[in-house]
Amino acid sequence: MIIGKPTNVTTRRRRERYWVAAVMLLIVICGFLEGWFYQFRADLPPLGNFLLFALINLNVLLLLLLAYLLLRNIVKLVFERKKSVLGSNLRTRLVVAFVGVTLIPTVPLFGLATQFISFSLDYWFSQQVEQSLEQSVALGKDLLGLEKAKLAADGRAIGAELQGLAPAWSGGPVSERREDLDALLRRHDLLALIELDPRQRVPRQIWRDDIAEENRRGIVDFLRSAAATAGSNPRVLYDDADQVFLAPVPISDSIDDAAAAATTVAATATTAAAMVWAVQALPEGVADKLNAVSSGYENYLQLKLLQHPLKVSHFIVFSIVTLLVIFGAVWLGFTLARSITVPIQELLSATERIAQGDLEVRLDWSRQDEMGRLVASFNKMVHDLGESRRQLAGAYAALQDSHVELERRRRYMEIVLTNIGAGVASVDSNGVIVTLNRAAEGMFGVAGTEAVGRPYSEVLEAHQLDIVKSFVAMHQLSRQQNLEQQCRLMIGNKALILLIKVSILRDERDRYLGVVAVFEDLTDLEKAHRMAAWREVARRIAHEIKNPLTPIQLSAQRLRRRYPELVNADQGIFDECTRMIVDQVAQMKLLVNE
């Protein structure tokens, strides 16, 4: 039986996720457009204000839609919790945890941000800042006034010098004394001297060589229009486009008489005579800075009118961002809780079925995530449980047979170790005696129950420990795993000759596990070898004794056969001696043969 989510539920939840994502994206886009329209509202036509109003309303509607979707899920969660739906408690805890984790930093940040913006706006539009800007604008105007006054004062000196150069300026071509006029321009830091007649014509002009022709035309055009506006009251003019001052130059006979110079200027203007203008540039960068100060002050005055609306707009922006964060956290909590609780619900249901004995249950989960792998593992586990149940009887029988066989082999090994003639003992990696068979107990005179489980250093005597140390030294020198040595030991009052074979035990990873030692008692074998050796020695001695007896016996027998007359003549003594030799040789041969 397959347990899984209905298709219509999956489709509906996927559609809800798409709606929420689209609404949040539209809110972000509308917020960005609102900020853009608000920033450039002064350059927009009336349609721009309508678009701004429409975007604000659309943003509010989208927020309401998002709030509706979230409230719908919250109400559903509350009803599920009241009905004790499986997984509702875990889902509620996850949602509350996400909302709490989001609100903890969001609410303080919202309060700090609004307070910071409010304090910043109050400081920006404070009386101190406004007075500073006003004083900056006044300072710029005073600077322009000083420059104009300075140029007006210089105009009298320039007029006096032009009076001295009158033949070169008004009496003929300017080129006749060009060097003197260029020196005049350099001394007074002038760009040009321009003569303008009442008909707005320029009969004479002299320029510095580095002034472009385009700038020259612009200054002359400005002078014509400004002079026509000024009429009969010439004054120092300022060309904002070219950033230059133009001052009328009075020409009189005496530069010391200022009143006469002023009278000359007025007379020149009223008698339809030409007027000479001195052109001087404003110091580099001063004009731009003055314009920036003036423009900044005007913008400041405009923004001051919007101080309260700015606070409200920033509060609204922060509120929208805070709500979006909270909505996102709540929705993420719902989504994450659903992705966890739904498969958990199915797992719980399937587990109950398995507990009742139904091993044919299966879960359907198509997503390739951690839960998908968990469901796949669960299905595989259930399948393996079914296979295990079908194979359990045979496996149990095989296990019993294997246990019986292992028990039989274990007992057989114990019997072999118990009845084997050689002594066997094993020590683990910590030097504790693990096994000690009956033969080893008899050799060392130690009961196995007393020795097993104790360190060998507590069981062995001092001279026996010396043998252990000798094996350790042999292993350190040869690095062999199997060592062999014949030793003579005194066990109580009994001398034993033992052949000791030691093997070092290691596992498949070459880790040291301990030592197994085999003791063979060579005492009786040594006696047999010794008796055989003495028997061989006796045989060889008898052979050496037997070798001269045969010639002696033969010699005595030969004398008896060779000299019978001696036997007859002195029968008693000769016969007795030779017979004694023969008999004694025969007895010695018999003794040697034995």
Secondary structure, DSSP 4 states (H G I P E B T S, - for coil): -EEE--HHHHHHHHHHHHHHHHHHHHHHHHHHHHHHHHHTGGGS-HHHHHHHHHHHHHHHHHHHHHHHHHHHHHHHHHHHHHTT-TTHHHHHHHHHHHHHHHHHHHHHHHHHHHHHHHHHHHHHTSHHHHHHHHHHHHHHHHHHHHHHHHHHHHHHHHHHHHHHTHHHHTSS-GGGGHHHHHHHHHHTT-SEEEEE-TTS--SEEEE-TTS-HHHHHHHHHHHHHHHHHHTT----EEETTTTEEEEEE---S-TT-HHHHHHHHHHHHHTT--EEEEEEEPPTTHHHHHHHHHHHHHHHHHHHHTHHHHHHHHHHHHHHHHHHHHHHHHHHHHHHHHHHHHHHHHHHHHHHHHHTT-TT-EEE----SHHHHHHHHHHHHHHHHHHHHHHHHHHHHHHHHHHHHHHHHHHHHHHHHHH-SSEEEEEETTSBEEEE-HHHHHHHT--HHHHTTSBHHHHS-HHHHHHHHHHHHHHHHH--SEEEEEEEEEETTEEEEEEEEEEEEE-TT--EEEEEEEEEE-HHHHHHHHHHHHHHHHHHHHHHHHHHHHHHHHHHHHHHHH-HHHHHHTHHHHHHHHHHHHHHHHHHHHHHH-
